[in-house]
Amino acid sequence: MSIAPAYIAFTLGVRFITDHLCGDEYFKVSARGENMHRAREQLQLLKQFNAQRMRLFECALSRLGVPPQSSDLR
């Protein structure tokens, strides 16, 4: 559960760059390069999510009611 945000950012980044390379047919754009910009933004989010991965994991455990000392389940 804690890797979901990073996974979504990665998936969207790949989809945006692929669409850019294929002529922007799936995600409509108003200017060439817009999907490239979107891809870069998603990959920046991916970096941020990965930097916070342990915090997200602990938050997920907390929401599930698992005590913090059980975080050795990583």
N, C-alpha and C positions, 0 to 999 in steps of 0.2 A: 504494500500500500504506500509506503514512503517513497518508492521510486516512480510512482505514477506521474507526478508532475514533470519529472525529467524525461520520462518516456514520451509523454505527449508533446513536449517541446521539441524533442529529437525528431519525432515522426512528422510534425508540422514543418520543421526546418527542412527535412529531406523532401517533403512534398512541394514546398515552395521552390526549392532549388531545381527540382526535377521539372516543375511546370515552367520555370524561367528558361531552362535549357530546351524545352519542347515548344517554345513560342507563346507561353502564357495563354494556354487554351482552357485550362480548368479554372484557375483563380483569375478572374478578370482584373485587368489593371487599367489605369488611366495613362500611365507612362511606362515605357520600357525600363526595366530595372527595379520596378516596384516589388516584384516577387523575390528578387535577389536581396533587397533591403529587408523584406519580411523574414527571409531565411536567416539572415545575419542576426536579426532581433531574437528569433527563436533559439539560435545557438548561444546567444548571450544569456538567455533565460536558462538554457540547459546548464551552462557553467554555474550560474547562481544557484540553481536547484542542487547541483552536485556538491557545491560548497556547503550547503545546508542539509545535506543528506542525513547526517546523524540526528540533527535537531528535528527534522521531519519524521524520522523513525521513532524517536522518543515521544513525539507528539501523537503519532499514530498509536503507539502502545498505550499512552495515557488515555486516549479516547476509547480504547478497547478495555480499559480497566486493568491493564497489566502493570504491576508495580515496576518502578524505574530500575530496580536491581535485576530485573529479568531481561534487561536490554542486552545481555550476553547472547540473546537469540539471533543476533545479527548474522 
